[in-house]
Amino acid sequence: MSVAVLDRVEVDYPGRGRALGPFSLNLASGGITALVGPSGCGKSTALRLLAGLEGPTRGTVQRAAGRGETSVVFQAATLAPWLTAEANVALPLELSGMPRAEARAKAVAALGRVGLKGAERARPAQLSGGMAMRASLARALVTEPRLLLLDEPFAALDEITRRTLADDVLDLWAQTRPAIVFVTHNVEEAVYMADRVVVISRGPGTIAGEIRIDAPLPRPAGFRVTATFREASEAVSSLLAKGSEVAA
């Protein structure tokens, strides 16, 4: 069953011309899709279409549009600095009309699931970069979305923290299995986290191709040193080179 569909969408910006398209993408329930491509290819534009943050110039978008059915995690943690971690995570529930006590209880449980038990009363300035991103993930997941959109959420973090959070996201996905789309420049991160990697050509972005990763999710220990991981990473890298050549 499809959670969201981009059907031959095109996005034009005044003074800049076309940023994306024609571009089509079908997202199945429970699937994890990575979007990779060079800077300016339209990856984040596609994500904004899926989030309902903007509309296409041409083409159609079908998406999970109910309240709380789509959640977005951006590169910056985007936490309200004056609220505690608990209050930040509870915010989307309270805005939807859930009683405060119930929303706060769900927020505490969500923080526990992302490894932030004991940090409920901390404010964003008291959290490390990795902890702030965990809080953002908790806020995104607390509504139990059908579609989770991640826009380079680990880009500002060190490699050890990135790898830890990648495993954490996959473990969290296994609990409720939302469809996930995440944007990344990192080929190995895409192959590790996704069951499908969609490669976008240089802007205006079109699909250069896609690679399916035939391996269990969440990933087993040692997956990064397997032939499957190495071959998939090489295939994605080849598609990236092809996409640049086609657009040149």
C-alpha positions as CSV (number, residue, x, y, z in Angstrom):
1,M,0.0,0.0,0.0
2,S,1.3,3.4,-0.9
3,V,1.8,6.1,1.8
4,A,2.7,8.8,-0.6
5,V,3.2,9.3,-4.4
6,L,5.0,12.0,-6.4
7,D,3.7,11.7,-10.0
8,R,5.8,13.5,-12.6
9,V,6.2,16.5,-10.4
10,E,8.1,19.5,-11.6
11,V,9.1,22.5,-9.4
12,D,10.1,25.9,-10.9
13,Y,11.4,28.8,-8.8
14,P,11.2,32.4,-10.1
15,G,14.6,33.6,-11.3
16,R,16.1,30.1,-10.9
17,G,14.3,28.0,-13.4
18,R,13.4,24.3,-12.8
19,A,14.8,22.8,-9.5
20,L,13.2,19.4,-9.8
21,G,11.6,17.1,-12.4
22,P,10.0,15.5,-14.0
23,F,10.3,13.3,-10.9
24,S,8.1,10.3,-9.8
25,L,8.4,8.4,-6.6
26,N,6.1,5.8,-5.0
27,L,6.5,5.2,-1.3
28,A,5.3,1.9,0.1
29,S,4.1,1.5,3.7
30,G,7.0,0.4,5.9
31,G,9.7,1.0,3.3
32,I,12.9,3.0,3.9
33,T,14.0,5.1,0.9
34,A,17.2,7.2,0.7
35,L,17.5,10.1,-1.7
36,V,21.1,10.8,-2.8
37,G,22.5,13.2,-5.3
38,P,24.8,16.2,-5.8
39,S,24.1,19.5,-4.1
40,G,21.3,21.4,-5.8
41,C,19.7,18.3,-7.4
42,G,16.4,18.8,-5.7
43,K,16.5,16.2,-2.9
44,S,15.2,18.6,-0.2
45,T,12.7,20.0,-2.7
46,A,11.2,16.4,-3.1
47,L,11.2,16.1,0.7
48,R,9.3,19.4,1.1
49,L,6.7,18.2,-1.5
50,L,6.2,15.0,0.6
51,A,5.9,17.1,3.8
52,G,3.3,19.4,2.2
53,L,5.5,22.4,2.8
54,E,5.2,23.4,-0.8
55,G,3.4,22.3,-3.9
56,P,4.6,21.3,-7.3
57,T,4.5,23.6,-10.3
58,R,3.3,20.7,-12.4
59,G,2.4,17.1,-11.6
60,T,0.5,15.7,-8.6
61,V,1.4,14.8,-5.0
62,Q,-0.5,12.2,-2.9
63,R,0.5,12.1,0.7
64,A,-0.5,11.1,4.2
65,A,-2.1,14.4,5.0
66,G,-3.9,13.7,8.3
67,R,-2.7,15.4,11.5
68,G,0.4,13.7,12.8
69,E,0.6,11.3,9.9
70,T,3.7,12.9,8.4
71,S,6.6,14.0,10.6
72,V,9.8,15.8,9.5
73,V,13.3,15.9,11.1
74,F,15.5,18.6,9.7
75,Q,19.3,18.9,9.8
76,A,19.1,21.4,12.7
77,A,17.3,20.0,15.7
78,T,14.7,23.0,15.6
79,L,13.8,22.6,19.3
80,A,12.1,25.5,21.0
81,P,14.9,26.8,23.3
82,W,12.6,28.0,26.1
83,L,11.0,24.5,26.5
84,T,12.3,21.4,28.2
85,A,12.9,18.3,26.2
86,E,9.7,16.8,27.5
87,A,7.7,19.9,26.5
88,N,9.3,20.0,23.1
89,V,8.4,16.4,22.4
90,A,4.8,16.8,23.8
91,L,4.2,20.0,21.7
92,P,2.7,18.3,18.6
93,L,0.4,16.2,20.7
94,E,-0.8,19.2,22.7
95,L,-1.3,21.3,19.6
96,S,-3.6,18.5,18.3
97,G,-5.7,18.8,21.4
98,M,-4.5,16.0,23.5
99,P,-4.8,16.7,27.3
100,R,-1.5,18.0,28.7
101,A,-1.0,15.2,31.2
102,E,-1.4,12.5,28.5
103,A,0.8,14.3,26.0
104,R,3.6,14.7,28.6
105,A,3.4,11.0,29.6
106,K,3.7,10.0,25.9
107,A,6.6,12.5,25.5
108,V,8.5,10.9,28.5
109,A,8.0,7.5,27.0
110,A,9.3,8.7,23.6
111,L,12.4,10.3,25.2
112,G,13.0,7.0,26.9
113,R,12.8,5.1,23.6
114,V,15.5,7.4,22.0
115,G,17.9,7.0,25.0
116,L,17.1,10.3,26.8
117,K,15.6,8.9,30.0
118,G,16.6,11.4,32.7
119,A,16.9,14.3,30.4
120,E,13.3,15.2,30.3
121,R,13.8,18.5,32.2
122,A,16.8,19.6,30.2
123,R,16.6,22.5,27.8
124,P,18.1,22.4,24.3
125,A,21.1,24.4,25.3
126,Q,22.0,21.7,27.9
127,L,21.9,19.0,25.3
128,S,24.8,17.8,23.1
129,G,24.2,17.8,19.3
130,G,23.5,14.1,19.4
131,M,21.1,14.4,22.3
132,A,19.3,17.3,20.6
133,M,18.8,15.2,17.4
134,R,17.5,12.3,19.6
135,A,14.9,14.7,21.1
136,S,13.9,15.8,17.6
137,L,13.5,12.2,16.6
138,A,11.3,11.6,19.7
139,R,9.2,14.6,18.8
140,A,8.8,13.3,15.2
141,L,7.9,9.7,16.4
142,V,5.6,10.6,19.3
143,T,2.6,11.1,16.9
144,E,3.2,7.6,15.4
145,P,3.4,8.9,11.9
146,R,2.8,6.8,8.8
147,L,5.6,8.8,7.0
148,L,8.8,10.0,8.5
149,L,10.9,12.5,6.5
150,L,14.6,13.0,7.5
151,D,16.5,15.9,5.8
152,E,20.2,15.2,6.4
153,P,19.6,14.8,10.2
154,F,23.1,13.6,11.0
155,A,25.1,16.0,8.7
156,A,26.4,18.2,11.6
157,L,27.4,15.2,13.8
158,D,30.6,13.3,14.2
159,E,31.0,9.9,12.5
160,I,30.6,7.9,15.7
161,T,27.4,9.7,16.7
162,R,26.1,9.4,13.1
163,R,26.6,5.6,13.1
164,T,25.0,5.2,16.5
165,L,21.9,7.3,15.5
166,A,21.6,5.3,12.3
167,D,21.2,2.1,14.3
168,D,18.8,3.9,16.7
169,V,16.6,5.1,13.9
170,L,16.4,1.6,12.4
171,D,15.6,0.1,15.8
172,L,12.8,2.7,16.3
173,W,11.5,2.0,12.8
174,A,11.2,-1.7,13.7
175,Q,8.8,-0.8,16.5
176,T,6.1,0.8,14.3
177,R,7.5,0.5,10.7
178,P,6.6,3.9,9.3
179,A,7.6,4.6,5.7
180,I,10.9,6.6,5.9
181,V,12.5,8.9,3.4
182,F,15.8,10.5,4.2
183,V,18.1,12.8,2.3
184,T,21.8,12.3,2.6
185,H,25.1,13.0,0.7
186,N,26.7,10.0,2.3
187,V,26.5,6.9,0.0
188,E,27.5,4.4,2.8
189,E,24.9,5.9,5.2
190,A,22.2,5.6,2.4
191,V,23.1,1.9,1.8
192,Y,23.3,1.1,5.5
193,M,19.9,2.6,6.4
194,A,17.7,2.1,3.4
195,D,16.2,-0.9,1.6
196,R,16.0,1.4,-1.6
197,V,18.5,4.1,-2.6
198,V,17.2,6.5,-5.3
199,V,19.9,8.4,-7.1
200,I,19.0,11.9,-8.4
201,S,20.8,13.5,-11.3
202,R,22.3,17.0,-11.2
203,G,19.6,19.7,-11.1
204,P,17.0,19.9,-12.3
205,G,16.8,16.6,-10.6
206,T,15.5,13.5,-12.3
207,I,15.9,9.9,-11.2
208,A,19.2,8.5,-12.6
209,G,18.3,5.1,-11.1
210,E,17.8,3.1,-7.9
211,I,19.4,0.3,-6.1
212,R,17.6,-2.2,-3.9
213,I,19.5,-3.4,-0.8
214,D,18.8,-7.1,-0.2
215,A,19.7,-7.4,3.5
216,P,17.7,-7.5,6.8
217,L,16.6,-4.3,8.5
218,P,17.7,-3.4,11.1
219,R,21.2,-4.2,9.9
220,P,23.0,-7.2,11.5
221,A,26.3,-6.6,13.2
222,G,29.2,-6.4,10.7
223,F,27.0,-5.4,7.8
224,R,29.3,-2.6,6.7
225,V,32.1,-5.2,5.9
226,T,29.9,-7.5,3.9
227,A,30.0,-8.0,0.1
228,T,26.4,-6.9,-0.1
229,F,27.2,-3.5,1.5
230,R,30.3,-3.0,-0.6
231,E,28.7,-3.9,-3.9
232,A,25.6,-1.8,-3.2
233,S,27.8,1.2,-2.3
234,E,29.8,0.8,-5.5
235,A,26.5,0.6,-7.5
236,V,25.2,3.8,-6.0
237,S,28.5,5.6,-6.6
238,S,28.4,4.5,-10.2
239,L,24.8,5.9,-10.6
240,L,25.9,9.2,-9.0
241,A,28.6,9.5,-11.6
242,K,26.2,8.6,-14.4
243,G,23.7,11.2,-13.2
244,S,26.3,13.9,-13.3
245,E,27.4,12.8,-16.8
246,V,23.9,12.8,-18.2
247,A,23.2,16.3,-16.9
248,A,26.5,17.7,-18.1
